[in-house]
């Protein structure tokens, strides 16, 4: 047998056994036998370097990314899922799915819905892209190879982490044409799934970090996310991440007729697919699966935080469609938050970008669901009063949504000695800003205290971090440490100053570097080192790229009170430019859906402030996007306000809102004298009673459609 033939034979054998071991958890040979095959292949490739290919099992670990991670657009958005937290909410969701699927426009029968249930893995979403070496070549029968791996990013644009993902053993580097054909998958396709860090690998990682004098990682999800984005592929390989596949796409479209078939096809192709999945028909079956999953949670070997439920049929998924941010055909059932009892050692006050003062409980560290919790927000002074909380109290702490810690209640301290009671003291909200010393005020009717100093350093710091964050301008590398140093060196006094930075300004900045032992490769210590030329250029490139960010995110980045990402999007679509928005009257602003008197006043207060107008002008001069495509609307419902209640027979709530707004109408969430029409469906509530008492016109869906023409 020639070296070429033996190399190909070894590669095929190793891929087969990798698929059995990492994809199906069904090894057919011992670890020693597998290692012997790998050693033989490595030796042959060393003797014949011309035979080495990028998809060889020996080539999982490559070089570092040259300039960090490039940003790449997804074939279709990687949307998040809506959540339900109780059986009642799940039944409501199931009812809505059946009603929408059985509407006349969809032509479906309610009983035709079937669901697929999967565990909600607590990790990092990835999109893997495969294609033949010569895509599009007629008759090509070579394998399809991994050519790209993207993180979720902001849902529309992800980061290219291909070099790191190649080190994950459960990610196939190549798949034979025969295997793909047998699985019913095309040669060029995309796989979406979740990267997780097994709990055993997480515990081993923290043992190593503590031995090196480093702080432990917070939880497996954060550790997995940090690992996949490290610039050291060798580190990724050592961490033993796992990848579980759950979607297959071709040109951004679902390939197979159903989710069950998709999962089976992915498993047949050689991907690891989570075995805890079922096809179910009734909501009672769904609830039973959820209860079983929650009972098994502690024994899985990896973190989950719920169950994902999807309508199985791809055709029905397409008909059910999407809301603005999530599919209507899928939902995540989130498990009850985990909790623990600990002590409040102190209460400190943080200052946010709008000047809001937020009290934070400093806790005796406690583990909740695998995460060490030492801080928990207390929201405001009213919340502290409601809890009756004092420094020194024992409290029950939950991780809300298994993520955000919060104090639920003051708990009795059963360990306290009556003869030696623990010292407790009341917390008094500061009358001056803890950062700049300026006056603190609390407006009538509001729960929050605020610092009145617009130049407060804490407000500036939080404004810069908000402006650079992923959901706003997405400036990679502009984190807390860099922002703090920029402020200390007085290089920035507003977000506009970011666009005047040059390499010389960044030369004195430091970042954390992990030094390694040259022989073992183990981390010896972490030290602060100056940003290198590549790091400086990368950060400046990120700042320059952010100039192309659309208007809605620029508007969100300004940090106007009550203007979140959704409101910013609506304002950008309505006015089409920042100039038009700045000059809009309160009446014009309130014409925008979801903009009421409070939001319009906040907008006017912001743009009427000379320093804010100066900031806007500086951002204009550096070239930020100040225009957007204005949403075209007809005018037959111009000036009319509608309230929706109940379930409409054909239109979903989102469709009805969209049609009314497109015709120039406005949607309100509550009935008042300003309401022109109440649109009532089935199962109406108190809104109908109030509309009748006010003598308002009440119409049904058919009458609404007539108004819409």
C-alpha positions in Angstrom: 0.0 0.0 0.0 1.4 3.4 -1.0 1.8 6.1 1.7 -1.0 8.1 0.0 -3.4 5.2 0.2 -2.4 4.4 3.9 -2.8 8.1 4.9 -6.3 8.2 3.4 -7.2 4.9 5.0 -6.0 6.1 8.4 -7.9 9.4 8.1 -11.1 7.6 7.3 -10.7 5.2 10.2 -10.0 8.1 12.6 -12.9 10.2 11.4 -15.2 7.1 11.8 -14.0 6.5 15.3 -14.3 10.3 16.2 -17.9 10.2 15.0 -18.6 7.1 17.1 -16.9 8.5 20.2 -17.7 12.2 20.1 -20.9 12.2 18.0 -22.7 9.1 19.2 -21.0 8.3 22.6 -20.5 4.8 21.3 -16.7 4.1 21.0 -15.8 0.9 19.2 -12.1 0.7 20.0 -10.0 1.5 23.1 -8.3 4.9 23.7 -5.0 3.2 23.2 -6.0 1.8 19.8 -7.3 5.2 18.7 -4.1 6.9 19.9 -2.1 4.3 17.9 -4.0 5.2 14.7 -3.4 8.9 15.3 0.3 8.4 15.9 0.8 6.4 12.8 -1.0 9.1 10.7 1.2 11.8 12.3 4.4 9.9 11.5 3.3 9.3 7.9 2.4 13.0 7.5 5.8 14.0 9.0 7.6 11.7 6.5 5.4 13.0 3.6 4.5 16.6 4.3 3.1 17.0 0.8 0.2 14.7 1.9 -0.9 17.0 4.7 -4.4 18.5 4.2 -6.3 21.1 6.2 -9.1 18.6 7.1 -6.7 15.9 8.4 -7.5 14.9 12.0 -4.0 15.8 12.9 -4.6 19.5 11.9 -7.2 20.5 14.5 -4.9 23.0 16.2 -3.7 25.7 13.8 -2.1 29.1 14.2 -3.5 32.1 16.0 -5.9 34.4 14.2 -3.8 37.2 12.7 -5.8 40.2 13.9 -8.4 39.0 16.4 -11.7 37.8 15.0 -13.3 39.1 11.8 -17.0 40.0 11.8 -19.1 38.1 9.3 -22.9 38.4 8.5 -25.1 35.3 9.2 -27.0 33.7 6.4 -30.1 34.5 8.4 -30.4 36.1 11.8 -29.6 34.0 14.9 -32.7 35.0 16.9 -33.3 34.4 20.5 -36.4 32.6 21.8 -39.3 34.0 23.8 -39.5 32.5 27.3 -42.2 31.0 29.4 -41.8 30.4 33.1 -44.9 28.4 34.2 -47.3 25.7 33.0 -50.0 28.4 32.6 -47.7 30.5 30.3 -46.8 27.3 28.3 -50.5 26.5 27.8 -51.2 30.1 26.6 -48.3 29.7 24.1 -49.7 26.3 22.9 -53.1 27.8 22.5 -51.8 30.7 20.4 -49.9 28.3 18.2 -53.0 26.3 17.6 -55.2 29.3 16.9 -52.7 30.9 14.5 -52.1 27.5 12.7 -55.8 26.9 12.4 -56.7 30.4 11.1 -58.3 30.5 7.6 -55.3 32.2 6.1 -53.0 29.3 7.1 -55.4 26.5 6.2 -54.3 24.2 9.0 -56.2 22.2 11.5 -55.6 22.7 15.2 -54.9 19.0 15.9 -52.1 18.8 13.2 -49.5 20.5 15.5 -46.7 18.3 16.7 -43.8 19.5 18.8 -40.1 18.5 19.3 -38.6 19.0 22.7 -34.9 19.5 23.3 -32.8 20.5 26.4 -31.9 24.1 26.5 -28.1 23.9 26.8 -26.4 26.7 28.7 -23.6 27.6 26.4 -22.6 29.6 23.3 -24.5 29.4 20.0 -22.4 28.7 16.9 -23.0 28.5 13.1 -20.8 26.1 11.3 -20.4 26.2 7.5 -19.4 23.3 5.3 -18.7 23.0 1.6 -16.8 20.8 -0.8 -13.2 21.8 -1.6 -14.4 22.8 -5.1 -17.9 24.0 -4.5 -20.2 23.8 -7.6 -17.9 21.5 -9.5 -20.0 19.0 -11.4 -19.4 15.4 -10.3 -17.1 16.4 -7.4 -17.2 13.5 -4.9 -14.7 14.7 -2.3 -15.7 15.5 1.3 -17.4 18.6 2.5 -15.0 20.5 4.8 -15.5 22.9 7.7 -14.8 26.4 6.1 -16.3 28.7 8.7 -17.6 29.0 12.3 -19.4 32.1 13.6 -20.5 33.1 17.1 -24.0 34.5 17.5 -22.6 38.0 18.0 -25.5 40.5 17.9 -27.7 38.0 16.0 -27.0 39.6 12.6 -23.2 39.6 12.5 -21.0 37.1 14.3 -17.3 36.6 14.9 -15.3 34.2 12.8 -13.8 31.7 15.3 -13.1 28.9 12.9 -9.5 28.4 14.1 -10.7 27.7 17.6 -13.7 25.6 16.7 -11.5 23.3 14.7 -10.0 22.1 18.0 -13.4 20.8 19.3 -13.4 17.1 18.9 -17.2 16.8 18.4 -17.1 19.2 15.4 -16.3 17.2 12.3 -13.6 18.8 10.1 -14.9 17.0 7.1 -17.8 14.8 6.0 -17.8 12.4 3.1 -20.2 12.9 0.2 -21.6 9.4 0.8 -22.4 10.1 4.5 -24.1 13.4 3.7 -26.2 11.8 0.9 -27.3 9.0 3.3 -28.2 11.6 5.9 -30.3 13.6 3.3 -28.0 16.7 3.6 -26.6 18.7 0.7 -22.8 19.1 0.1 -22.9 22.8 1.0 -24.8 23.5 4.2 -24.8 25.2 7.6 -25.2 23.6 11.0 -26.3 25.6 14.1 -25.8 24.4 17.6 -24.5 25.1 21.1 -20.9 24.9 22.5 -20.8 23.9 26.1 -18.1 23.2 28.7 -18.8 19.9 30.5 -18.9 20.3 34.3 -15.9 18.0 34.7 -13.9 20.2 32.4 -15.1 23.4 34.2 -14.1 22.0 37.6 -10.7 21.0 36.2 -10.2 24.5 34.7 -10.9 26.2 38.0 -8.6 23.9 39.9 -5.8 24.9 37.4 -6.7 28.6 37.7 -6.6 28.5 41.5 -3.3 26.7 41.5 -1.9 29.4 39.2 -3.2 32.1 41.6 -6.0 33.2 39.2 -9.6 33.9 40.1 -11.9 31.0 39.2 -14.3 31.2 36.2 -17.8 32.2 37.2 -19.7 29.4 35.5 -19.4 26.9 32.6 -21.3 29.1 30.1 -18.9 32.1 30.7 -15.9 29.8 30.6 -17.1 28.3 27.3 -17.7 31.7 25.8 -14.3 33.0 27.0 -12.6 29.9 25.7 -14.0 30.0 22.2 -12.9 33.7 21.9 -9.3 33.2 23.2 -6.5 33.9 20.7 -4.8 30.7 21.7 -6.2 27.6 19.9 -4.0 25.3 22.1 -5.9 26.6 25.1 -9.2 25.8 23.4 -8.1 22.3 22.6 -7.1 21.7 26.3 -10.5 22.8 27.6 -12.4 19.9 26.1 -15.5 21.8 24.8 -18.5 20.0 23.3 -20.7 21.0 20.4 -24.3 19.8 20.1 -26.0 20.4 16.7 -29.7 21.3 16.4 -30.4 23.0 13.0 -29.4 22.4 9.4 -29.7 25.2 6.8 -29.0 25.7 3.1 -28.7 29.3 2.0 -30.3 30.4 5.2 -33.4 28.1 4.8 -34.3 25.0 6.7 -33.5 21.9 4.6 -35.7 19.0 5.9 -39.5 18.8 6.4 -39.3 18.6 10.2 -37.2 19.1 13.3 -37.1 15.4 14.2 -35.8 14.6 10.7 -33.2 17.4 11.0 -31.9 16.1 14.3 -31.8 12.5 13.0 -30.0 13.6 9.8 -27.4 15.6 11.8 -26.7 12.5 14.0 -26.5 10.3 10.9 -24.0 12.7 9.3 -21.7 12.5 12.4 -22.6 15.5 14.6 -23.2 15.1 18.3 -27.0 15.6 18.8 -28.4 15.7 22.4 -30.1 12.4 23.1 -32.7 13.9 25.4 -35.3 14.8 22.7 -38.8 13.7 22.0 -41.6 14.3 19.5 -44.8 15.1 21.4 -48.4 16.1 20.5 -50.1 17.6 23.6 -49.2 20.2 26.1 -49.6 17.6 28.9 -46.8 15.6 27.2 -44.7 18.7 27.0 -45.1 19.4 30.8 -44.2 15.8 31.6 -41.0 16.1 29.5 -40.1 19.3 31.3 -40.5 17.7 34.7 -38.4 14.8 33.7 -35.7 17.1 32.4 -35.6 19.2 35.6 -35.2 16.0 37.6 -32.3 14.8 35.4 -30.7 18.2 35.4 -28.1 17.5 38.1 -26.9 14.2 36.5 -26.3 15.4 32.9 -22.7 16.4 33.2 -23.4 19.8 31.6 -25.5 22.8 32.4 -29.1 23.3 31.2 -31.5 26.1 32.1 -34.7 24.9 30.5 -36.3 23.1 27.6 -36.7 24.3 24.1 -40.1 23.4 22.4 -40.4 23.7 18.6 -43.3 23.1 16.2 -41.9 20.1 14.3 -43.1 20.8 10.8 -40.9 23.1 8.7 -43.9 24.1 6.6 -45.9 25.1 9.7 -42.9 27.0 11.0 -42.8 29.1 7.8 -46.5 29.8 8.1 -46.3 30.8 11.8 -43.4 33.1 11.0 -41.6 35.4 13.4 -42.2 38.4 15.6 -39.7 41.2 15.5 -37.1 39.3 17.5 -38.2 35.6 17.9 -39.9 32.8 16.1 -43.6 32.2 16.9 -43.1 28.5 16.4 -40.6 28.0 19.2 -40.4 28.9 22.9 -38.0 28.2 25.8 -39.4 27.0 29.1 -37.0 28.4 31.7 -36.6 26.4 34.9 -37.3 27.9 38.3 -34.4 30.1 39.4 -31.9 28.5 41.8 -31.4 30.1 45.2 -29.3 30.0 48.3 -29.0 31.7 51.7 -26.1 34.0 52.5 -25.3 37.2 54.5 -25.3 40.9 53.4 -21.8 42.2 54.4 -22.3 45.7 52.9 -24.5 47.8 50.6 -22.7 50.0 48.1 -24.0 52.5 45.6 -23.2 52.5 41.8 -23.8 55.4 39.5 -25.1 54.6 36.0 -24.8 56.5 32.7 -28.1 58.4 33.3 -27.0 59.4 36.8 -29.2 56.7 38.5 -27.8 55.5 41.8 -28.3 51.8 42.2 -27.7 50.1 45.6 -25.9 46.8 45.4 -25.7 44.1 48.1 -22.2 42.9 48.8 -22.7 39.2 49.8 -20.7 36.6 51.6 -19.8 34.5 48.5 -22.2 31.6 47.9 -22.5 29.1 45.1 -25.8 29.1 43.2 -26.2 26.6 40.4 -22.4 26.3 39.9 -21.8 30.1 39.9 -20.2 32.0 42.8 -22.4 34.9 43.7 -21.0 37.9 45.7 -23.1 40.8 44.4 -26.8 41.3 43.9 -28.7 44.4 42.8 -31.2 46.0 45.2 -32.7 48.2 42.5 -33.6 51.3 44.6 -34.3 52.7 48.1 -38.0 51.5 47.9 -36.9 47.9 47.4 -34.6 48.0 50.4 -37.5 49.4 52.5 -39.9 46.7 51.1 -37.4 43.9 52.1 -36.8 45.5 55.5 -33.1 44.9 54.7 -30.2 45.9 57.0 -26.5 45.3 56.6 -25.7 42.1 58.3 -29.0 40.4 57.6 -29.2 36.8 56.3 -31.0 36.8 52.9 -32.4 34.4 50.3 -30.7 35.1 46.9 -32.0 33.8 43.5 -30.4 33.9 40.1 -33.2 35.4 38.1 -33.4 33.5 34.8 -30.4 31.6 36.2 -28.3 34.6 35.4 -28.9 37.8 37.4 -28.6 37.5 41.2 -31.3 39.2 43.2 -32.3 39.4 46.9 -35.7 37.8 47.3 -36.3 38.2 51.1 -34.7 38.5 54.5 -34.4 35.0 55.9 -34.2 33.9 59.5 -30.7 33.2 60.7 -31.0 29.8 62.4 -27.3 29.7 63.3 -27.3 32.9 65.3 -26.4 32.7 68.9 -29.0 34.6 71.1 -26.3 35.6 73.6 -24.1 36.9 70.8 -26.4 38.3 68.1 -24.9 39.5 64.9 -24.4 43.2 64.5 -26.8 44.8 62.0 -27.1 48.4 60.9 -29.5 50.4 58.8 -28.6 51.6 55.3 -29.2 55.2 54.5 -29.2 56.4 50.9 -26.4 59.0 50.3 -27.4 62.6 49.9 -24.4 63.2 47.6 -23.0 61.3 44.7 -20.5 58.7 45.9 -18.3 59.4 42.9 -18.3 63.2 42.3 -19.9 64.5 45.5 -22.7 66.4 43.6 -26.2 66.7 44.9 -28.5 63.7 44.6 -32.2 64.2 43.9 -35.3 62.1 43.6 -38.0 63.4 41.3 -41.6 63.3 42.4 -43.2 60.0 41.4 -39.9 58.2 40.7 -38.2 55.5 42.7 -34.7 56.4 41.7 -32.2 58.9 43.1 -30.0 60.5 40.5 -26.7 62.5 40.4 -27.4 65.9 38.9 -23.9 66.4 37.5 -23.9 65.6 33.8 -20.0 65.6 33.9 -19.9 63.0 36.7 -17.0 60.6 35.9 -19.1 57.6 36.8 -21.8 58.7 34.3 -19.1 59.2 31.6 -17.6 55.7 32.3 -21.0 54.0 32.0 -21.9 56.0 28.9 -18.7 54.9 27.2 -19.2 51.3 28.1 -22.9 51.5 26.9 -21.9 53.2 23.6 -19.2 50.5 22.9 -21.4 47.5 23.9 -22.3 44.7 21.5 -26.0 45.8 21.2 -25.0 49.4 20.4 -21.9 50.4 18.4 -20.2 47.0 19.0 -16.7 48.3 19.4 -14.7 45.2 20.3 -11.8 45.7 22.7 -13.3 48.8 24.4 -14.0 47.2 27.7 -13.9 48.3 31.3 -10.1 48.3 31.7 -9.4 50.3 28.6 -12.2 52.8 29.3 -10.9 53.3 32.8 -7.4 54.0 31.5 -8.7 56.4 28.8 -10.5 58.4 31.5 -7.6 58.3 33.9 -5.3 59.7 31.2 -8.0 62.3 30.3 -8.0 61.1 26.7 -11.8 61.1 26.5 -14.4 63.4 28.0 -17.4 62.1 25.8 -18.1 59.4 23.4 -17.2 61.7 20.5 -13.6 61.7 21.8 -13.3 58.1 20.9 -13.1 59.0 17.2 -10.1 61.3 17.8 -7.9 58.6 19.3 -4.7 57.6 17.5 -2.0 55.0 18.0 0.1 57.3 20.1 -2.9 57.8 22.6 -3.2 54.1 22.9 0.5 53.4 23.3 0.4 53.9 27.1 -2.6 51.6 27.7 -2.3 48.2 29.3 -4.1 44.9 29.0 -3.9 41.6 30.8 -1.4 39.1 29.4 -1.1 35.4 30.6 2.5 34.2 30.6 3.1 30.5 30.0 5.8 28.1 30.9 7.7 27.4 27.6 8.0 23.7 28.3 4.7 22.8 29.7 2.5 25.4 28.1 0.8 26.0 31.4 -0.1 29.6 32.5 2.4 30.8 35.1 1.0 34.2 35.9 -1.1 37.1 34.6 0.6 40.4 34.2 -0.3 43.8 32.8 1.5 44.7 29.5 1.3 47.6 27.1 -1.0 47.2 24.1 1.0 46.0 21.2 0.9 47.5 17.7 -1.6 44.8 16.5 -3.9 45.4 19.5 -3.8 49.2 19.0 -4.6 48.9 15.2 -7.4 46.4 15.9 -9.1 48.8 18.4 -8.8 51.8 16.1 -10.2 49.7 13.2 -13.1 48.7 15.4 -13.8 52.4 16.3 -13.6 53.3 12.6 -15.9 50.5 11.5 -18.5 51.6 14.1 -19.1 54.8 12.0 -21.2 52.5 9.7 -23.5 51.5 12.5 -27.1 52.3 11.5 -29.0 55.3 12.9 -31.2 53.4 15.4 -28.1 52.1 17.2 -26.4 55.6 17.2 -29.6 56.9 18.7 -29.6 54.1 21.3 -26.0 54.9 22.0 -26.7 58.5 23.0 -28.1 57.2 26.3 -31.4 59.1 26.3 -33.6 58.2 29.2 -36.4 55.7 28.4 -35.0 55.2 24.8 -34.1 51.5 24.4 -33.1 49.7 21.3 -36.8 49.0 20.2 -37.9 52.7 20.7 -34.7 53.8 18.9 -35.6 51.6 15.9 -39.2 53.0 15.8 -37.9 56.6 16.0 -35.4 56.0 13.2 -38.0 54.5 10.9 -40.5 57.2 11.6 -38.3 60.3 11.2 -35.6 58.9 8.8 -32.8 61.2 10.2 -31.4 62.4 13.4 -32.0 66.0 12.3 -35.7 65.5 11.8 -35.9 63.7 15.2 -34.0 66.5 17.0 -36.4 69.1 15.6 -39.7 67.2 16.2 -42.3 68.6 18.6 -43.6 66.6 21.5 -46.8 66.0 19.6 -44.9 64.6 16.6 -42.9 62.4 18.9 -46.0 61.0 20.6 -47.4 60.0 17.2 -44.7 57.2 17.1 -46.0 53.9 18.5 -44.8 53.3 22.1 -43.7 56.9 22.6 -45.8 58.6 25.3 -45.5 61.8 27.2 -42.7 60.6 29.4 -40.5 59.4 26.5 -41.2 62.5 24.3 -40.3 64.7 27.3 -37.1 62.9 27.8 -36.2 63.3 24.1 -37.0 67.0 24.1 -35.0 67.5 27.4 -32.0 65.7 25.8 -32.0 67.6 22.5 -32.8 71.0 24.1 -29.7 70.7 26.2 -26.9 72.7 24.3 -24.1 70.3 25.4 -26.1 67.4 23.9 -26.5 69.2 20.6 -22.8 69.9 20.6 -22.2 66.2 21.1 -24.5 65.4 18.2 -22.7 67.8 16.0 -19.3 66.3 16.9 -20.6 62.9 16.0 -21.8 64.2 12.7 -18.4 65.7 11.9 -16.6 62.4 12.5 -19.0 60.6 10.1 -21.5 58.6 12.1 -24.7 57.5 10.3 -27.4 60.1 10.8 -30.0 58.9 8.3 -32.1 55.8 7.9 -34.7 54.4 5.5 -37.9 56.0 6.5 -40.8 53.5 6.9 -43.4 54.2 4.2 -46.9 54.6 5.6 -50.3 55.2 4.0 -52.5 57.8 5.6 -56.0 56.4 5.7 -55.8 55.9 9.5 -53.7 59.0 10.1 -54.3 60.5 13.5 -56.4 57.6 14.8 -55.5 55.6 18.0 -56.5 51.9 18.3 -56.5 49.5 21.2 -56.4 45.7 20.7 -58.0 43.2 23.0 -58.7 39.5 22.9 -57.8 37.0 20.1 -58.7 38.0 16.6 -59.9 35.2 14.3 -57.4 35.6 11.5 -54.8 38.3 12.3 -52.3 37.8 15.0 -51.8 40.7 17.4 -48.4 41.5 15.7 -50.0 41.5 12.2 -52.9 43.8 13.3 -50.5 46.3 14.9 -48.2 46.3 11.8 -51.1 46.9 9.4 -52.6 49.7 11.6 -49.2 51.4 11.9 -48.5 51.0 8.2 -51.8 52.8 7.5 -50.7 55.7 9.7 -52.6 54.7 12.8 -51.3 54.4 16.3 -51.5 51.6 18.8 -52.0 52.2 22.5 -51.9 49.6 25.3 -54.7 51.1 27.3 -58.2 52.6 26.7 -58.6 56.3 27.3 -60.7 59.2 26.0 -58.0 59.6 23.3 -58.8 56.1 21.9 -60.7 56.2 18.6 -61.4 52.5 18.2 -61.2 49.4 20.4 -60.6 46.3 18.2 -62.2 43.3 20.1 -61.7 39.6 19.4 -62.5 36.6 21.6 -61.7 36.3 25.3 -61.7 40.1 25.8 -61.0 41.6 29.2 -61.6 44.8 31.1 -60.6 47.0 28.2 -64.0 46.3 26.5 -65.9 47.4 29.7 -63.9 50.6 29.9 -64.5 51.3 26.2 -68.2 50.8 26.5 -68.3 53.0 29.7 -66.6 55.8 27.7 -68.9 55.4 24.7 -66.0 54.5 22.4 -66.5 52.7 19.0 -65.9 48.9 19.4 -65.1 47.1 16.1 -64.2 43.5 15.2 -61.6 42.2 12.8 -63.8 42.4 9.7 -64.5 46.1 10.4 -60.8 46.8 11.0 -60.0 45.2 7.6 -62.6 47.5 6.0 -61.0 50.5 7.5 -57.7 49.3 6.2 -59.2 48.9 2.7 
